[in-house]
Amino acid sequence: MMKNIGIQLNDNSDDGTIMDLKIDPVRDASNKILSGLVIGQSKEQNIALMLMMHQGELKFKPDLGVGIEDIVLSSDYLIFRHRISEHLKKDNLIVSQVDLFENKPFKIIAEYGK
C-alpha cells in the first residue's frame, strides 16, 4: 500500500474551502465528467491531518491523532514532540526530526517506510 499517494485536499493555495476534497473535473467532448478527484503526493497532508485530529476522530484507527491545538493550553513542548513522533510512527512514517519549541518555527521531517 502506497500511503504517499492519495486523494488531495484543498490547501491555502487552492480555491474553495481548506481541507475539502480537491476536485478538478475533466470532461469529454459531450461535456460528461470523466474524472474529477485530484490524486497526488499526500504525505504532507497526512501529517497535517494526524496533527489536527484527536484520538477517536478517525473511525478505522481510533488511537491515531495528536490534537496539536491542545498545545495552546500547555507549555510542555517535550510531551508534544514525543506525541507527534509516536503518532506519525503509527502511520508507518519514519521520523527523523521534530522541531517544536516556543517562539521557533515548527518543523517535521519524516518519510514513509517501505
ABEGO torsion letter per residue (X at the ends): XBAABBBBBBBAABBEBBGBBBBBBBBBAAGBBABABBBBBAAAAAAAAAAABBBGABAABAABEAGAAAAAABABAAAAAAAAAAAAAAAGBBBABBBBBBGBBBBBBBBBBX
